[in-house]
Amino acid sequence: MHSPGVPFLLFWLVWGQTCALCGKVNKHKPWIETSYHGVITENMDTVLLDPPLVAIDKDAPVPYAGEICAFKIHGQAAPFEAVVLNRTSGEGVLRASGPVDCESQKEYTFIIQAYDCGAGPSGADWKKSHKAVVHIQVDDVNEFAPVFREPEYKASVTEGKIYDSILQVEAWDQDCSPQYSQICNYDIVSAGTPFAIDRNGNIRNTERLSYDKQQSYKIMVTAYDCGQKRAKESVAVHIDVKPVCKPGWQGWNKRVDYEPGTGSKQLFPKMHLETCGGPLSGVRAMVELQTNHIGKGCDRETYSEKSLQKLCGAASGSTDLLPAPSPSTNWTAPLLTDSGRDSDLIYRFDGHQAANVPDQVVPQNLTDQFTVATWMKHGPSPGLRAEKETLLCNSDKTEMNRHHYSLYVHNCRLVFLLRRDFTQVDTFRPAEFHWKLEQICDKEWHYYVINVEFPAVTLFVDGVTYEPYLVTDDWPIHASKIDTQLTVGACWQGGEVTTPRFTQYFRGSLSGLTIRPGRIETQKVISCLQACKEGLDINSLESLAKDIKFHFNPAQSVLVVEGEDLDSINTAMTKVSYINSRQFPTPGLRRLHITTTVQCFGEDMCLSIPDIKAIVMVLPPSEPRITITGSNRLVRPASDLRGPMGVSPFKELRITSTVIKGHSSPFSGSHRPGVMEVMHNLDYCDILVIGEELNPERESLEIHHNALLGKHLDATNSTSGISIYGVDSMAHYEQALRQVRYRNWRPATLSERRFRLTCSELNGRYTSNEFNLEVSVLHHSAPVEHVNHMAAQSQYLRPVHHPLMIHTLNSHMSGTAPPAATVVIVVCIAALVVIVVFGIYRIHATHQEGFREEEEGVKDTEVDWENSTLTITVNPMENIGGPQTLEEVREEEHEEEEEEEEDVQIGGVSSAESDNSDEDEEEEDEEEDEREEQKQKGKLEWDNSSVTY
């Protein structure tokens, strides 16, 4: 066995010899360059060094000692490593050991050393080179797009200027190198804009901007870096155009919509006056509402002239010389009417039309006091020498050519001629009255009223008084038996010419031409007749500053506001409003015109304020639907028609009016259209006779004057019917129509009479349905089947209970009984006794035979005697509201005769007149009624227990 210490000794011997050899072999240190420069592209790992990484050892080619085993880097966490590629040649490479980001660090500097392999395989006795400095530069990659520093940009410019730079936009890039981190270009993406941008981001305008054309612009801008990488998102640039400070009103709308029924509405709630900071001493603004194209100069009530006069409290008795054409007023039918004027009755004269007023219409005696009134629109006459244009003329009908009175225009002067008769005055007296006014030829509507209190004559134009500037005298006209002719639109020349003709034609428009004899019109009535229902207004007067002064013209179409403080003026102008008090105004536009003057300290005018032109659009009102309802047939016995009060055909009449609301309600929020009942006035109701006209000798349609008391109503009647007119409520019209009565004191000749009722609001602008009513006569009371109408009794048919004898007597008594009535009474009593006895005998036979029909097809009615009274039910014909006996009808006739026999009735014939004129026929009718009644009573059923005397 070997000793364990021998190998160990051998190992140390070999190692000692080897070490001694190494110290002798590895004599030199490796050598490298003193400095290196390298470049690496970010996100890559290879470094390009200059010079290349090579280490040299002079111990070569000695193994190990002449070889390079490693390169070591010394630095603070340098993300690089050096790798030996060839130990013999000493070549190496430098590469990144981790991510290299230029944006994080652009350059690296560190120390590198080379190490040889030592003296042997163990690497002992290795040597290292000197330290070399390595400088690495990181090359950038264009990985980021430009980004703008602001999310959006805003700027403002003044109109009319060219700017070198309005504003500058700026973008940046996160790349590290100048090539990729710098912005080399900007561009405007939006097309068609008056702007440009340079490479530095400065935006300028390429043309002069206008505030009126466009008040703001929005453009999109992008950016490019020097590597031509475009920004991912463009930036918005807002440029507002400010107007050049121009003095004037701002914050107003050119159109204001007005809904009917909303009262007063502000026209300029946000308006203010811009003065560009100049010191002011006073402001004066005039607001003018222009309504010349509406109706007769503005929105007025379009009722008929008679209704307007009644509404305004004018005295009665005026004559309308230009009424609406009708069978009774047919002289205006050939004249031209101006349509489309919201039911205004306007006649247009072009110099070729005129009308002769019938003699029965013309007031025969004007007296020393009378009034002539008319609406007139007139312009300058054509030609160098204007002729007389006659509105109204009363001249000789034949033989001579004298003008008794006339109203005409000559050279834009209004002239009123009044020649008195020689029998009234015999001295030189005033005859022609001249007025020279701008209104006569301004082509606008004006209301003219001439009050004559001879010898004084006063003219009112739109409610303003004007005295004549010239009065000429003339001799009175000698009395003659020549008839006169009243003409409208010209003057009648009946004498001194071969053929009578019209002359001095009028050219213009007229409306409401009236003449009232015996009275002059008051200032209050004149103002009412021409008053406008629309105008300007100011809300909350109490809130105006004390230094504000304002005033309106009489028509409230012009408002002037004055003040020294600009804020007070602005506040006052925001309260200017438009108001239209008509329930159904004329729709359409109204023009507004505002003129303003500004005064500065020590100067008359320092600023020029442009005028404002706007419009108020009055929206169409909801049109009402007027409906007349009631019973269409009325059947009454002949005795009712002969009574002094007759019958009331329209007793069950009802008038309603509805509108369709299609817009949303401000209170309910409903958007669904619905029908809503409304209340408004009416201006006339006409009852027309259908068929033959009324025969005044035997019938009348009349209304008592008491039915019109306390109402703004009047009535006229003729054989064609009744016209109730005046501006009043539907309820008052209902009350009046229900009291219209029809009488016929010869009903034997009448089977039925038909009437047609129509009502109107605003002179025919809104008309009702045609309500037709038929009045039938029950010539004799034949027995009919019993019909129970107690559930709804008529006001006129009241059940009464009196002994049969009283009813029988009263049925033949009218007022004071004549002597012959005594004989009739005795005969009736005797007939009654016979009827009772005969009725008891027939009672059982009647029960067995049943009821038979009469020749007229009327069924018999079972009549019972109960509670000691007799009740006879007549045929109600479905129009009578309750049961009524023949005796009750006659009892009412007797009571009404006693109470109202002496009343005065409009358009009717009194009962006394009818009785006197038809006395013989009345006696024959009474005898016929007795025979019919006896015939009827012969078929009655009797109950002995209920008959008393």
Secondary structure as UniProt FT lines:
FT   HELIX           5..25
FT   STRAND          35..41
FT   TURN            42..43
FT   STRAND          46..50
FT   TURN            58..61
FT   TURN            63..66
FT   STRAND          68..74
FT   STRAND          80..86
FT   TURN            87..90
FT   STRAND          91..96
FT   TURN            102..104
FT   STRAND          107..116
FT   TURN            121..122
FT   TURN            124..125
FT   STRAND          132..139
FT   STRAND          147..148
FT   STRAND          152..158
FT   TURN            159..160
FT   STRAND          167..168
FT   STRAND          171..172
FT   HELIX           178..181
FT   STRAND          183..188
FT   STRAND          195..197
FT   TURN            199..200
FT   STRAND          202..205
FT   TURN            211..213
FT   STRAND          216..225
FT   TURN            226..227
FT   STRAND          235..242
FT   STRAND          248..250
FT   STRAND          255..258
FT   TURN            260..261
FT   STRAND          265..266
FT   TURN            269..270
FT   STRAND          272..274
FT   TURN            276..277
FT   STRAND          282..290
FT   TURN            292..293
FT   TURN            296..297
FT   HELIX           305..311
FT   TURN            312..313
FT   STRAND          319..320
FT   HELIX           330..332
FT   TURN            333..334
FT   STRAND          336..337
FT   TURN            342..343
FT   STRAND          347..350
FT   STRAND          355..357
FT   TURN            359..361
FT   STRAND          369..377
FT   STRAND          389..396
FT   STRAND          403..410
FT   TURN            411..412
FT   STRAND          413..418
FT   TURN            422..424
FT   STRAND          429..436
FT   HELIX           438..441
FT   STRAND          445..453
FT   TURN            454..455
FT   STRAND          456..461
FT   TURN            462..463
FT   STRAND          464..466
FT   STRAND          470..474
FT   STRAND          484..488
FT   STRAND          491..493
FT   STRAND          501..503
FT   STRAND          507..517
FT   HELIX           523..529
FT   STRAND          534..538
FT   HELIX           541..543
FT   TURN            546..547
FT   STRAND          549..552
FT   TURN            554..555
FT   STRAND          558..563
FT   HELIX           566..574
FT   STRAND          576..580
FT   STRAND          588..599
FT   TURN            601..602
FT   STRAND          607..608
FT   STRAND          612..618
FT   STRAND          625..629
FT   STRAND          633..637
FT   HELIX           638..642
FT   TURN            644..645
FT   TURN            649..652
FT   STRAND          654..661
FT   TURN            666..668
FT   STRAND          674..677
FT   STRAND          681..690
FT   TURN            696..698
FT   STRAND          699..704
FT   HELIX           705..708
FT   TURN            709..712
FT   STRAND          714..718
FT   TURN            719..720
FT   STRAND          721..729
FT   HELIX           730..738
FT   STRAND          740..744
FT   HELIX           747..749
FT   STRAND          752..761
FT   TURN            762..765
FT   STRAND          766..767
FT   STRAND          771..778
FT   HELIX           790..792
FT   HELIX           804..810
FT   TURN            811..812
FT   HELIX           820..849
FT   TURN            855..856
FT   STRAND          865..866
FT   TURN            867..868
FT   STRAND          869..870
FT   TURN            877..879
FT   HELIX           886..900
FT   TURN            901..902
FT   STRAND          905..906
FT   HELIX           911..917
FT   HELIX           919..937
FT   TURN            938..939
FT   HELIX           944..946
//
